[in-house]
Amino acid sequence: MFETQGAKSRSVLISGASIAGPALAYWLDRYGFDVTVVERAAAIRSGGYPIDVRGTAIDVVERMGVLSQLQAAHIHTRRLTFVDADGNPIAAIAPEDLSGGAAGRDIELPRGELTSVLYDLTRDREVRYRFDDSIDALEDDGAGVDVRFRSGAEQRFDIAIGADGMHSNTRALAFGPEAPFNRYLGFCFNLFSLPNDLGLSHEAVVYAEPGRLAGVYAVGDSRTLHAFLNFATDEPPFHSNTDLDKQRQRTAEIFGGGGWIIRRLVAAMQRADDLFFDTVSQIHMPRWSSGRVALVGDAAHAPSFLSGQGSSLALVGAYVLAGELAAHADPVDAFASYERIARPFMEANQALASREGGSLLMPRTPEELDARNATLAAMQASGEAPSHSEGSGQAHNSLRLPDYVSWLHEERRK
């Protein structure tokens, strides 16, 4: 394992301790940087909806030495069953037939499992975490970045990185309001949990009406189900972090009179203490850096859950960004190289959300719903994935990772 010898060199502040942040912290620490991670939550978030690690991201976690841990946490979802208004099956298919995943190159696990593994990798090293805090202000003077934290503390860093999600506070401070970068995809979603009294195991059940999608997801044999109520609307009816009670009321009105177990899900949504809601959107930016401040993960290029690639892009972006910072003395040069290498991969995976898979997952019209049902029935009958899945697999694996560890080792031997 390559480790930079000698005193710590450049100091880096990373905002966000979900996936991209700890992954970036791990690699930067290995390359000899002095790393601090600030996280507004009081601790690493546990639990959460299942996420995927696939394609090039598998190479990243293998190089981090945690591939076997993630494989052990793999959920092994057996089937996705699509039902009609009476609960009768339309089709039951394997999850990878929709995602374009490949055997051995696709891991599904609870989000909290991944964040815990990444945090454990870094907390036993020299990475410092500032929980229950956030950045209030930052000033880049060209030679460093002065940061004022919400706690009142002030500190100067050589580099600042925003890994704080689609609604990034770091991006707002360095680049301005989110609106010019947010590309709304026409849907809103609600995620929440409820007791698993349906007898589901290692599976998901999905029901759709034009412009409305509902479903439940059983992670293994858990006594809890993850549920979702998603709906289409031309204009987003809310922005992030709006009133929770209004969102409950809005969703209940939109799903009034639905088939299957919609009433039951709406009632559970109204009682849930873990309701999370937002728009289905992407982030598109002309540049991911400004001076000594850069973005990674959803803060830079959120692909939306329709792509199924958010976690994988975060891992790959963190790997490339850390490697380029280690390979360049000037962070501006490093950021430019990071973007040159990573942007084609990120954009190819963002495009997955706007291909045929979007209408397959979230049909907006009766015609789209009929076409979806016919496609699903044909998939079940033939055992073949839809035509777009091959292109998805190509996008998942479209970046060959540079070997920064070997390169840096050779540089230090010279």
QUIMO-V922780 format. One record per residue. N is the residue number from 0. PSI is psi in degrees with one decimal (999 if undefined). Layout:
BEGIN
n=N psi=PSI
n=N psi=PSI
END
This chain:
BEGIN
n=0 psi=129.4
n=1 psi=131.1
n=2 psi=134.9
n=3 psi=131.6
n=4 psi=158.5
n=5 psi=-169.9
n=6 psi=152.6
n=7 psi=143.1
n=8 psi=-104.2
n=9 psi=142.9
n=10 psi=137.4
n=11 psi=131.5
n=12 psi=127.4
n=13 psi=125.8
n=14 psi=115.3
n=15 psi=127.2
n=16 psi=45.2
n=17 psi=-92.3
n=18 psi=-58.1
n=19 psi=-39.7
n=20 psi=-58.5
n=21 psi=-34.0
n=22 psi=-44.1
n=23 psi=-41.9
n=24 psi=-39.9
n=25 psi=-51.3
n=26 psi=-41.0
n=27 psi=-40.2
n=28 psi=-40.6
n=29 psi=-33.2
n=30 psi=3.4
n=31 psi=11.4
n=32 psi=155.6
n=33 psi=107.0
n=34 psi=132.0
n=35 psi=135.4
n=36 psi=125.6
n=37 psi=134.9
n=38 psi=127.5
n=39 psi=-25.8
n=40 psi=161.7
n=41 psi=-16.6
n=42 psi=171.4
n=43 psi=134.5
n=44 psi=130.5
n=45 psi=176.1
n=46 psi=-148.9
n=47 psi=165.5
n=48 psi=151.7
n=49 psi=142.5
n=50 psi=170.7
n=51 psi=145.5
n=52 psi=118.0
n=53 psi=168.5
n=54 psi=-133.1
n=55 psi=-30.3
n=56 psi=-26.6
n=57 psi=-39.1
n=58 psi=-36.6
n=59 psi=-51.2
n=60 psi=-27.2
n=61 psi=-41.8
n=62 psi=-22.5
n=63 psi=-11.0
n=64 psi=18.0
n=65 psi=10.5
n=66 psi=-43.7
n=67 psi=-35.4
n=68 psi=-43.3
n=69 psi=-37.8
n=70 psi=-36.4
n=71 psi=-26.8
n=72 psi=-0.2
n=73 psi=134.1
n=74 psi=-29.9
n=75 psi=52.2
n=76 psi=126.8
n=77 psi=-34.6
n=78 psi=155.2
n=79 psi=120.4
n=80 psi=125.1
n=81 psi=128.3
n=82 psi=163.4
n=83 psi=-172.6
n=84 psi=-25.1
n=85 psi=4.0
n=86 psi=7.0
n=87 psi=138.8
n=88 psi=133.6
n=89 psi=-42.4
n=90 psi=153.9
n=91 psi=123.5
n=92 psi=164.7
n=93 psi=141.2
n=94 psi=-38.9
n=95 psi=-18.0
n=96 psi=-26.5
n=97 psi=-37.8
n=98 psi=-21.9
n=99 psi=15.0
n=100 psi=160.0
n=101 psi=148.0
n=102 psi=130.5
n=103 psi=-9.3
n=104 psi=20.4
n=105 psi=112.4
n=106 psi=130.4
n=107 psi=128.9
n=108 psi=159.3
n=109 psi=141.0
n=110 psi=-41.2
n=111 psi=-29.7
n=112 psi=-44.3
n=113 psi=-45.5
n=114 psi=-35.7
n=115 psi=-42.4
n=116 psi=-45.2
n=117 psi=-40.0
n=118 psi=-43.0
n=119 psi=-32.5
n=120 psi=-32.7
n=121 psi=-28.9
n=122 psi=-22.5
n=123 psi=2.2
n=124 psi=-144.5
n=125 psi=18.4
n=126 psi=131.5
n=127 psi=136.8
n=128 psi=133.8
n=129 psi=94.1
n=130 psi=161.7
n=131 psi=42.2
n=132 psi=165.9
n=133 psi=173.5
n=134 psi=126.5
n=135 psi=-34.7
n=136 psi=148.8
n=137 psi=145.4
n=138 psi=117.6
n=139 psi=113.7
n=140 psi=11.5
n=141 psi=-25.9
n=142 psi=-14.5
n=143 psi=178.7
n=144 psi=119.0
n=145 psi=127.3
n=146 psi=132.8
n=147 psi=125.3
n=148 psi=160.9
n=149 psi=-31.5
n=150 psi=-12.7
n=151 psi=-15.4
n=152 psi=151.0
n=153 psi=142.0
n=154 psi=150.8
n=155 psi=135.7
n=156 psi=155.3
n=157 psi=-33.8
n=158 psi=145.3
n=159 psi=135.5
n=160 psi=129.6
n=161 psi=113.6
n=162 psi=38.7
n=163 psi=35.2
n=164 psi=179.3
n=165 psi=-35.4
n=166 psi=47.7
n=167 psi=124.9
n=168 psi=-37.3
n=169 psi=-41.6
n=170 psi=-41.6
n=171 psi=-39.9
n=172 psi=-35.9
n=173 psi=-27.4
n=174 psi=-11.6
n=175 psi=-172.1
n=176 psi=155.2
n=177 psi=-31.6
n=178 psi=-45.6
n=179 psi=-19.4
n=180 psi=-11.5
n=181 psi=119.9
n=182 psi=101.5
n=183 psi=133.3
n=184 psi=7.7
n=185 psi=10.0
n=186 psi=156.3
n=187 psi=154.4
n=188 psi=154.9
n=189 psi=128.8
n=190 psi=137.9
n=191 psi=173.2
n=192 psi=160.2
n=193 psi=162.8
n=194 psi=144.3
n=195 psi=80.8
n=196 psi=20.2
n=197 psi=-1.2
n=198 psi=26.5
n=199 psi=148.1
n=200 psi=126.8
n=201 psi=44.5
n=202 psi=166.7
n=203 psi=149.9
n=204 psi=131.4
n=205 psi=137.6
n=206 psi=138.1
n=207 psi=143.5
n=208 psi=162.8
n=209 psi=117.3
n=210 psi=2.1
n=211 psi=136.6
n=212 psi=134.2
n=213 psi=152.2
n=214 psi=168.2
n=215 psi=148.7
n=216 psi=121.2
n=217 psi=112.8
n=218 psi=106.8
n=219 psi=-133.7
n=220 psi=29.0
n=221 psi=147.9
n=222 psi=-3.3
n=223 psi=138.8
n=224 psi=142.3
n=225 psi=130.3
n=226 psi=156.4
n=227 psi=146.0
n=228 psi=107.2
n=229 psi=147.5
n=230 psi=153.2
n=231 psi=141.4
n=232 psi=136.5
n=233 psi=-36.3
n=234 psi=130.4
n=235 psi=130.1
n=236 psi=-2.8
n=237 psi=167.9
n=238 psi=171.9
n=239 psi=144.4
n=240 psi=35.1
n=241 psi=-174.5
n=242 psi=123.8
n=243 psi=-40.8
n=244 psi=-38.7
n=245 psi=-37.9
n=246 psi=-39.3
n=247 psi=-45.4
n=248 psi=-43.5
n=249 psi=-46.3
n=250 psi=-40.2
n=251 psi=-39.4
n=252 psi=-41.5
n=253 psi=-36.2
n=254 psi=11.7
n=255 psi=132.2
n=256 psi=15.0
n=257 psi=164.1
n=258 psi=-165.6
n=259 psi=-129.1
n=260 psi=33.8
n=261 psi=-46.3
n=262 psi=-41.6
n=263 psi=-41.7
n=264 psi=-39.5
n=265 psi=-42.4
n=266 psi=-40.4
n=267 psi=-38.5
n=268 psi=-40.8
n=269 psi=-25.3
n=270 psi=-17.6
n=271 psi=137.7
n=272 psi=4.8
n=273 psi=23.4
n=274 psi=129.4
n=275 psi=131.6
n=276 psi=153.1
n=277 psi=177.6
n=278 psi=155.2
n=279 psi=105.3
n=280 psi=164.4
n=281 psi=160.8
n=282 psi=123.5
n=283 psi=121.0
n=284 psi=142.5
n=285 psi=-27.6
n=286 psi=147.9
n=287 psi=5.2
n=288 psi=157.4
n=289 psi=108.3
n=290 psi=-121.3
n=291 psi=14.1
n=292 psi=132.8
n=293 psi=167.3
n=294 psi=153.2
n=295 psi=154.2
n=296 psi=-150.0
n=297 psi=-28.5
n=298 psi=-33.2
n=299 psi=-38.6
n=300 psi=48.9
n=301 psi=128.0
n=302 psi=-8.7
n=303 psi=156.6
n=304 psi=-14.3
n=305 psi=-24.2
n=306 psi=-24.6
n=307 psi=18.2
n=308 psi=8.4
n=309 psi=-48.6
n=310 psi=-40.5
n=311 psi=-41.3
n=312 psi=-35.9
n=313 psi=-43.2
n=314 psi=-44.0
n=315 psi=-44.8
n=316 psi=-41.3
n=317 psi=-41.2
n=318 psi=-47.9
n=319 psi=-43.5
n=320 psi=-46.3
n=321 psi=-43.5
n=322 psi=-40.2
n=323 psi=-34.8
n=324 psi=-36.1
n=325 psi=-29.4
n=326 psi=-11.8
n=327 psi=135.8
n=328 psi=-34.2
n=329 psi=119.4
n=330 psi=-29.5
n=331 psi=-41.6
n=332 psi=-40.2
n=333 psi=-43.9
n=334 psi=-39.0
n=335 psi=-40.4
n=336 psi=-41.5
n=337 psi=-46.2
n=338 psi=-37.9
n=339 psi=-40.5
n=340 psi=-44.6
n=341 psi=-28.8
n=342 psi=-45.6
n=343 psi=-38.3
n=344 psi=-45.8
n=345 psi=-43.8
n=346 psi=-35.6
n=347 psi=-36.8
n=348 psi=-32.4
n=349 psi=-36.6
n=350 psi=-19.7
n=351 psi=-29.3
n=352 psi=-21.7
n=353 psi=2.0
n=354 psi=-166.4
n=355 psi=-30.0
n=356 psi=-27.2
n=357 psi=-50.3
n=358 psi=-24.3
n=359 psi=-38.0
n=360 psi=-36.1
n=361 psi=72.0
n=362 psi=134.0
n=363 psi=-25.7
n=364 psi=163.7
n=365 psi=-36.2
n=366 psi=-43.1
n=367 psi=-37.5
n=368 psi=-44.2
n=369 psi=-42.5
n=370 psi=-39.8
n=371 psi=-47.3
n=372 psi=-38.8
n=373 psi=-40.1
n=374 psi=-43.8
n=375 psi=-43.3
n=376 psi=-39.5
n=377 psi=-38.2
n=378 psi=-43.6
n=379 psi=-40.3
n=380 psi=-38.4
n=381 psi=-22.8
n=382 psi=12.6
n=383 psi=143.5
n=384 psi=157.0
n=385 psi=161.9
n=386 psi=-30.0
n=387 psi=-16.1
n=388 psi=-31.6
n=389 psi=-42.8
n=390 psi=-33.5
n=391 psi=-46.1
n=392 psi=-37.6
n=393 psi=-42.2
n=394 psi=-40.6
n=395 psi=-31.3
n=396 psi=19.8
n=397 psi=-3.9
n=398 psi=126.9
n=399 psi=120.2
n=400 psi=134.4
n=401 psi=150.2
n=402 psi=81.3
n=403 psi=-36.4
n=404 psi=-47.6
n=405 psi=-41.5
n=406 psi=-45.9
n=407 psi=-35.1
n=408 psi=-43.5
n=409 psi=-38.6
n=410 psi=-38.2
n=411 psi=-18.4
n=412 psi=-18.8
n=413 psi=999
END
